[in-house]
Amino acid sequence: MLSDSHHCVRPASEEERAFLESLIREDFARCHPGETLEDVRRRAAFSKEDRGLLRDWMAVAVNRARLTISPICRIAGLTNALDRRCD
């Protein structure tokens, strides 16, 4: 799945970033042996290819988080930290 090239996932906090990365870390490692998300995040500061790669993986993480969190949000009546509302 590709994300819109003008849309960027910007986690609200370091904890949210860590949570999102935890949802994709295993699949990322399987698809990119020898690389880590930290490597890509560091290179994204100066490489448009890595910026796009990180953006696409974070979009996958957000979608996974929505699938995980939204049902819990509905039951608890809480807001979803990823989009500030429950779907």
Contacts in CASP RR format, 6 or more apart in sequence:
PFRMAT RR
TARGET T0000
AUTHOR 0000-0000-0000
METHOD contacts of the structure
MODEL  1
MLSDSHHCVRPASEEERAFLESLIREDFARCHPGETLEDVRRRAAFSKED
RGLLRDWMAVAVNRARLTISPICRIAGLTNALDRRCD
1 56 0 8 1.000
1 59 0 8 1.000
1 60 0 8 1.000
1 63 0 8 1.000
2 56 0 8 1.000
2 59 0 8 1.000
3 9 0 8 1.000
3 55 0 8 1.000
3 56 0 8 1.000
3 58 0 8 1.000
3 59 0 8 1.000
5 52 0 8 1.000
5 55 0 8 1.000
7 55 0 8 1.000
7 59 0 8 1.000
8 55 0 8 1.000
9 20 0 8 1.000
9 55 0 8 1.000
9 58 0 8 1.000
9 59 0 8 1.000
9 61 0 8 1.000
9 62 0 8 1.000
11 17 0 8 1.000
11 20 0 8 1.000
12 81 0 8 1.000
16 81 0 8 1.000
16 82 0 8 1.000
19 65 0 8 1.000
20 58 0 8 1.000
20 61 0 8 1.000
20 62 0 8 1.000
20 65 0 8 1.000
21 37 0 8 1.000
21 61 0 8 1.000
23 60 0 8 1.000
23 61 0 8 1.000
23 64 0 8 1.000
23 65 0 8 1.000
23 68 0 8 1.000
24 37 0 8 1.000
24 57 0 8 1.000
24 58 0 8 1.000
24 60 0 8 1.000
24 61 0 8 1.000
24 64 0 8 1.000
25 37 0 8 1.000
27 60 0 8 1.000
28 35 0 8 1.000
28 36 0 8 1.000
28 37 0 8 1.000
28 57 0 8 1.000
29 35 0 8 1.000
29 36 0 8 1.000
32 40 0 8 1.000
37 54 0 8 1.000
37 57 0 8 1.000
40 50 0 8 1.000
40 53 0 8 1.000
40 54 0 8 1.000
40 57 0 8 1.000
41 54 0 8 1.000
43 50 0 8 1.000
44 50 0 8 1.000
44 51 0 8 1.000
44 52 0 8 1.000
44 53 0 8 1.000
44 54 0 8 1.000
62 82 0 8 1.000
65 82 0 8 1.000
66 80 0 8 1.000
66 82 0 8 1.000
66 83 0 8 1.000
66 87 0 8 1.000
69 80 0 8 1.000
69 81 0 8 1.000
69 82 0 8 1.000
70 80 0 8 1.000
70 86 0 8 1.000
70 87 0 8 1.000
72 78 0 8 1.000
73 79 0 8 1.000
73 80 0 8 1.000
73 86 0 8 1.000
74 86 0 8 1.000
77 86 0 8 1.000
78 86 0 8 1.000
79 85 0 8 1.000
79 86 0 8 1.000
80 86 0 8 1.000
80 87 0 8 1.000
END
